[in-house]
């Protein structure tokens, strides 16, 4: 049994405390050792994963060994994505870290790099990295260093819409722009049925930042400056993006209660229960909506003034210092994961999306897409999607944003005040941590 792709959510951790621990490790030295297992042309190394099942690990290990005689990978499921970092820090402190780390939280890598135990992939996977979707590739670099490689199995978000509601409201097609979405949401809202046009995520969680960022980028803005040293969302483009959500709340075209459930803030129950007619969500929600018996469609997120955009959650492979032989073998393992046919298998097996366009041309993934009428819409979004920015201050930046956005959605401050307050907190964090 292979698990389906998980929601690309993050549990925010005290980054400063983690960084302090890792800097302490760096101060004690540590690097590649030559006395660990593996020598000559053979090596056995360990990798940790936060998502693969034992069955998937066994298949990957066997296939890698067959393709690389003398090299043996030993995969271990270490913890879920929101619990793995303390275990990684502990292992690094005791010099028992794996050779390869597969993590769903790419923006943790700068923190891990501060220990001195992470090996940048600069130039080692140049061709493979160049073949990735641009918004995924860009999210792998921190201060000019490539800290990891994006493997297949990524996730993005699109617009889900209830076809029956659209027909009853006389709306022929899903909205092409955010302005159209606001107007359609008003038409779809029916107070008598306690039904709303669109779900605006409420509460204080990283999902709010993840879901709002496409509006920001579609209007020509971004979270951070190109060099990653300052916030970039407190702009007219940012205000317009947040005002879109505020307008939906003010027009009572979105529910005023959160539909967060079991630690997930994407609000899937709002659409599944037919409380809303539209929402932004990822491919992990498709099965939930099928089981609810809904007649629904998917479409790209609406365009803004600068075009389309979506957020991408991705899993990355990072190389850590162990022995020279293990490091060489670990690099070959990451290169193996970058093969189009392997990427296609992983995407088809776990329900995720490819990290590179060439994976879509592989027979196994083509067969999977032919059976899934929704998949191509998600895959098309990768052409203009972007991952979370690679910075150790990301958690703090996101927390500043979702906290202030929540206040604006509750009518406690304006969109402009919310972004100004968030920018002040974010810039302080970037100065201290970034």
Secondary structure, DSSP 8 states (H G I E B T S, - for coil): --------------HHHHHHHHHHHHHT----BSSSS-BTTBEEEEEEESS--HHHHHHHHHHHHHHSTTEEEEEEE---TTTHHHHHHHHHHTT---SEEEES-GGGHHHHHTTT-EE--TTTTHHHHHTB-HHHHGGGEETTEE--EE-S-BEEEEEEEEHHHHHHTT--S--SBHHHHHHHHHHH-BGGGTBEEE----SSSHHHHHHHHHHHHHTT--SB-TTSSSB--SSHHHHHHHHHHHHHHHTT-S-SS---BTTB-S-HHHHHTTSEEEEEEEGGGHHHHHHTT--EEEE---BBTTB--EEEE--EEEEE-SBHHHHHHHHHHHHHHTSHHHHHHHHHHHS-B-SBGGGGGSHHHHHHHHT-TTHHHHHHHTTTEEE----TTHHHHHHHHHHHHHHHHTTSS-HHHHHHHHHHHHHHHHHHH-
